Amino acid sequence: MKITELEDKDNECWQEYVRQASQASFYHALGWREVIKNAFGHRPWYLVAREGAEICGALPMIEMRSAIFGHFLVSLPFFNYGGILAQTPEAEQLLAASAIELAHRQGASHIELRQTFPLSQHPDGWTVSQHKAALTVPLTAGPKLKWEALASRLRGKVRKAERNGAKFEVGGKEELAAFYSLYALNMRDLGTPVYGSAFFEGILDCDEQRADILLVRRAGRAAAGAIAVRRDGRIELPWICQNYSESRFNMNEFLYWKAIEWACDQGAMQLDLGRSTIDAGTYRFKLQWNPDVQTLHWYYWTRSGVALPRLNPDNPKYALAARIWKMLPLSVANRLGPLIVRNIP
């Protein structure tokens, strides 16, 4: 068995392999590599394990370099999931070892693998964290039973939003400006730099799946929204946002319920509400919708003497920056945000 970097001539073989891999995520497909390259300019490294001419393992990674945040490899940044796919423990081990060799060669300080499942054998030199979970609503019961299973208080919030004029709409690229304005406001209010709109344009244009924009409007203005990506009976909501000034009208609760109802109507079997840090506010909010909870397995390798990365708001190093960011004028935050967030995985 040998490990090589993916060559263009083998792109279709990669695509076929990840299509058939039961544990592959949306993001193992090559179209997402182009989204990241075009929006952020980062260097992709796609490693392939082969037994003879056959692919038996795959590892997509993105190399990120920043004077502020460091130099590292992630599988995959900006998205919920990634990591190693392999048919055998041997292929897993070789891909993990090859990732370390690549990190040494490139001078990277650490590697992060966003696995949705534990590797069959814990690879040498790696640490695993289980601080995040994916929350996925099963839809086979249909919208009527899903509604009846919700807590009466939650149903009351959805009805309150309806009484206050909430309207649910589904659109495409023509709704990007409305979604992006809402998303940018939401990120500023959270103290987080916003992605550039080109990132979302790439997602909506990506051929790997269909993408829709879900919007809740009240009084003609966007109050909550999400981007939904779908493939093979599964719909995922990786980016969800709201205008906090509309919170008293329960626009966010209305969005989540209508997304569940819409996904059922689309014939989806699952609605992935995205990953959350376990016991965080968003995690507890998503639990209201009776999802299945899947603990994620994020594997880390670091160079000797390098601490595990903490590129998140819980890190005191960034807490002050987040508080300051919340006070920026929205126009300033929107100009500076894409320059910063391109280096935050």
N, C-alpha and C positions, 0 to 999 in steps of 0.2 A: 504494500500500500504506500502511496506517496501523496504529498500535499503540494499543490501548485496554486498560483494565482490564476483566477479566472481570465481566460482570453476571449476576445470578442467572438471567435469562431465557435465557442462553446456556450454562448448565451442561451440558445434554445434548449440545450441539455440541462443547464441550470434551471431554467423555467419549468421544464418538465419534472425535474426532481422535486422542486419545492411544491409544485402542484399536487404531487402524489404523496408528499410527506404529511402524515396525519397531524403532526404537531407544529407544522409551519404556521406562521402568522401572515397577515396581509403583507407585512413589510419585508419578508424574505424575497419577494419578487423584485425583479431588476428595475421596474419602473420607478420605484421609490428611490433607488440610487440616483436616478436622473433628477428627481425632485430636489434632493439634497444638494447635488452638484450645482444645479442651475440657480437655486435660491441662495446658497451659502458659499459655494466654491470649495468645499472641503474635499480632501483626497479620499476616494473609496479604496478599500482593500477587500476583495472577495476571494476567500480561500476555498479550495475544492479538495476533498479527499477522493482518491480514485483507487479502485481495485481493478487493475487492467485498464480497459477503456471505459468502465462504468463508474459514474459518480455514486459514492456511498456516504458522502457527508458534505456539508456546506456551512460556511461561516462568513456572513457579511459584516464588515466593520467600516467605520468612518474614522479617519485620523483628524484630530482637532488640535490646533495650535493657537495659544493666546498668551500674551505677556501677563495678563491678569489671572486667568483661570488655569493656565498650564498647558501641557502637551500630553495628549492621551488618545486612546482608541476606545470607541464605543460601538456596541452592537445592540440596538441602533439608536443614535441620538434623535431627539425631536419627536420620536414615536414611542408608543407604549411598550412594544415588544421587539424581540430580536433573539440573538444568541446562536448557539450551535444546533444544527440538525445533523443527525448521524444514524446510520443503520446498525452500527456496532459500537461497543465500548472502545474498541481499538481506534476507530475513526474519531470518536469523541476526544480521546486522549491525545491523538496526534494533532488534531485541530487546535486544542487548547495549548499544546506545547509549541505549535507553529505560531500561534498568536503571540506568545511570549518572545519567541525568537524575533518576530517582526517588531515588537515593541523595543527590544534591545537595539535592533538595527537602526530603527528610526529615532531612537533617543526618547521614547515616550516614558512617562513616569508611571502610568497605570493603565489597566484595561478594565472595562465594565461590560459584562454580558447580561442582557436583560432577558433571561430565560423565563418562559412561562411554566417550565417543569424542571424538576431536579435532574441533573445528569446522572447517568446510570452508575458512574464511578466518580467520586470526588477527585478532580484533577489535582495533581501535585502543585503546591505553591499558591493555591487559590483559596479565598475566603468567600463564604456565601452569606448573604443577608436576605432575610425574609420580612422586611419592613413594609413591603407594599403588597397590594392584592388587586386582582381584577374582579369586577363585579358585573355579572352577566345575568340578565333577566331571561328565563326560558319562556317561550311564547306559545308553546304547543296547546296550552289550555284555552287560548283565545282571549280577546279583550274583555268580554263580559265577566269571566271568572277572575281575570287579573284585577279588574276593578273591584269586584266583591271581596277579594282577599286583602285589599288595602285597609289600613286603619281608618275608622270613620273620621277622625280628625284630619287626616291627609285628604280624604275625599272632599271634606268641607273646604279645604284650602283651594282645591281645583275648582270647585263650584264658585267660590268667592271670586277667583280670577275671571271666570266666565261672566259673572254678574257685573264685573268692572270693565267689561268690554274687551277681554283678551281674544285675539283671533290668531289661529295657527295657520301658517302657510309653508309650502314647500316649493323651493325654486332652485335655479341653477346659478350660473355665473352672473346673471343679471342682478342677483341679490348680493353679490360679494361686497359691494360698497356699503350696503346697510349692515351686513354682518361684521365687516371689518371695523367700522366706526364703533359698533357696540363692543366688539372684542378688545379693541384698543383702550376704550374707556375702562372696561372691566380689569384689564391687566394693570393699567396705571393705578386704579383704586386698590389693587392687591399689592402694589409695590414691586411689580415684576415687569421687566422690559418686554415689549411686544414684538412679535415677528413682523417682518415686512409683508405687505400684501402679496408680493410675488410668490411667497411660500404657499399661500392658499390658492393662488392662481394655478401653480404647478400641481397641487393636489386635485383641483377640479378638472384639470386637463389630463391627468395621469390615466393611461389606458389600462392599468391593472385592475380597476374596479370602477363602479359607478359612484359618483359623489353627489350629494344633494345638500342644499342649505336649508335648515329648518329655522323658521323665525316665528316668534310670537310678537304681535304688534298690539299696542293699546293706544287709542286716540291717534292712530295713524303713524306712530313711532315704534321702532324696534325696541322691545323691552327685554327679550331673552332670545338666545339663538344657539345653534349648534351646526357643525358640519358632520354629516353622516356618510360613512363609506360602507359599501356593501359588496359582498362576494360569497357565492355558494351558500345561500341561506343564512348568512350571518351579517348583521349590521352593527357597526361600531360608531360610537360618538366620542372621538378623541378630543374634540375642542368644543367646549360648552361655555357659554358666557351669559351674563345678565347685567342689566343696569340696576345698581343697588338702590337708586332712588325710587325704583318701582317695587321694591321688596314687599312693601306693605300690601300690595295687591296680589302677591303670590304668583308672580309671573314665572318664576323658576319651576315651581311645582306643576304649573300648567304645562310648561314645555316638556317636562319629563313624562307626564302622563300622555300627552298628545304624541310624543315620540314613540311610546310603547304601543299606543293604539295604531299609529301609522305603520310601524314595523309589522304589526300583525296583519294589517291590510295588504302589505307588500308580500306576504307569504314567508317572511323570515321566521326562522326557528329560534333565533337568539338575538337579543339586543345587548351588546357590550357597552356598558356605561363608562368604560375606561378604567384606568388604574387609579388608586388612591393610596396614600399612606395610611396604614392600619390605625384606627381610632382617631384619625384627624376629622375635622368638621365635615369635609366632603364625603369621607367614608361613611360617617354616621347618616348623612343625608341620603346617600344612595341606598343604605340598608332598608330605608322605608319602602322601597319598591320591590322587596322580597327577591333579591337576586341570589344566584349561586355565587359563593365567594371562593375564589381560587388564589391561594397564597402564591406569590411570585418568588422566583429564586434568582437573585441578582448575584452573579459571581464576580469577584474582584481579584485581580493580580496587581501587586505594586512592587516597584523596585525596592531593594533593601534600604531600609531607613525612611521610606516614604509612608506617611499615614494614609489610611483609607480616605478617599475624597468625600467631602460634604458640601457639594454645590447645591444647597437648598436653603430656604428661609430660616430653618431651625439653627443654622450655623450662626453664632454670634458675630462672626466675621462679616456677614452680609446683612444682619438684622438692621444695623444703622442705615446702610445704603437703601434698604427697602423702605424704611420710614421716610427718608428724604425723597425717594422716588415718588411716593404718594402725594407729595406736596408740589411736584412739578406741574406747570401748565401742560395741558394735554398735548398741545402742538409741539412743545419741547420734548416731551416723553416719546411722542410718535417719531420724531426725527432721530433721537438718540437710541431708542430701543432696539431697532434692527441692527445697529452697529455693535451692540453689546450682546444681544441674545444669540447671535450666530455662533458664539463661543461657549454657550451654556447648553449642555446636552439634555 
